Amino acid sequence: MKSILSFLIILNPIVYAQVSGALVLTSNDISVNIEWDPLEIKPNQLITFKLEFVKDGIPTPIHYDFIVEKDGMIIKEVKDSFASNGNAKHIVEFPSSGSFKVMIKMQDRDPLTFELKVTPEFPLGSMIVIVTLVAITIALARTINIKHN
């Protein structure tokens, strides 16, 4: 039974974008606190990104671009946005699984970039098929052992 559970855990490829769902990136004198919700990113799901631009520990107004791309193709682009109180929010829908690059470009500063991996869960039907195949394999193995003993 223990080996079946280990087998099923290995087959369940739920991948979280980041363990915490939050990052802090710094470019020159500005730090950007980035959070997203929900934490688990799946294809075709709306994800809300919250950005907080901080200078010397204080939220600061700033102009910036927010870009999400996959394999060089732009998925979402917000150009010349302004975070008047240092806070901003963007909603992104990731159209497929895979690796996505998120970029924040601020005026007169190096761009900030990070990658997110978006991987779908196995559909419930696939999980049922896998469990059934494992159960059949165990039953056959026991039947063969009984015949040999």
Backbone hydrogen bonds, N-H to C=O, Kabsch-Sander energy under -0.5 kcal/mol:
donor,donor_aa,acceptor,acceptor_aa,energy
5,L,1,M,-2.1
6,S,2,K,-2.2
7,F,3,S,-2.4
8,L,4,I,-2.5
9,I,5,L,-2.4
10,I,6,S,-2.1
11,L,7,F,-1.7
12,N,8,L,-0.9
12,N,9,I,-0.6
14,I,12,N,-1.0
15,V,13,P,-0.5
15,V,119,T,-0.6
17,A,39,L,-0.8
23,L,34,I,-2.7
25,L,32,V,-2.3
27,S,30,I,-2.8
30,I,27,S,-2.2
31,S,54,V,-2.9
32,V,25,L,-3.5
33,N,31,S,-0.5
33,N,52,E,-2.7
34,I,23,L,-3.1
34,I,32,V,-0.6
35,E,50,K,-2.2
36,W,21,G,-1.6
37,D,48,T,-1.7
41,I,39,L,-0.6
42,K,40,E,-0.6
44,N,94,F,-3.5
45,Q,42,K,-1.0
47,I,92,V,-2.9
48,T,37,D,-2.7
49,F,47,I,-0.6
49,F,90,H,-3.7
50,K,35,E,-2.9
51,L,88,A,-2.9
52,E,33,N,-1.9
53,F,86,G,-3.2
54,V,31,S,-3.2
54,V,52,E,-0.5
55,K,58,I,-2.6
58,I,55,K,-1.7
60,T,53,F,-2.6
62,I,83,A,-1.0
64,Y,81,S,-2.4
65,D,105,K,-2.3
66,F,78,V,-2.4
67,I,103,M,-2.7
68,V,76,K,-2.9
69,E,101,K,-2.6
70,K,73,M,-2.6
73,M,70,K,-2.3
75,I,68,V,-3.3
76,K,68,V,-1.8
78,V,66,F,-2.8
79,K,77,E,-0.5
81,S,64,Y,-2.9
83,A,62,I,-2.7
84,S,82,F,-1.1
86,G,83,A,-1.1
88,A,51,L,-2.3
90,H,49,F,-2.5
92,V,47,I,-2.8
94,F,45,Q,-0.9
94,F,92,V,-0.6
98,G,118,V,-3.5
100,F,116,L,-3.0
101,K,69,E,-3.1
102,V,114,F,-3.2
103,M,67,I,-3.2
104,I,112,L,-2.8
105,K,65,D,-2.0
106,M,104,I,-0.6
107,Q,63,H,-1.2
109,R,106,M,-1.6
112,L,104,I,-2.9
114,F,102,V,-2.2
116,L,100,F,-2.7
118,V,98,G,-3.4
118,V,116,L,-0.6
119,T,41,I,-0.7
119,T,117,K,-0.6
126,S,123,P,-0.5
127,M,123,P,-1.8
128,I,124,L,-2.2
129,V,125,G,-2.0
130,I,126,S,-2.4
131,V,127,M,-2.5
132,T,128,I,-2.4
133,L,129,V,-2.5
134,V,130,I,-2.4
135,A,131,V,-2.4
136,I,132,T,-2.5
137,T,133,L,-2.4
138,I,134,V,-2.3
139,A,135,A,-2.4
140,L,136,I,-2.7
141,A,137,T,-2.4
142,R,138,I,-2.4
143,T,139,A,-2.3
144,I,140,L,-2.6
145,N,141,A,-2.1
146,I,142,R,-2.3
147,K,143,T,-2.0
148,H,144,I,-1.6
149,N,145,N,-1.2
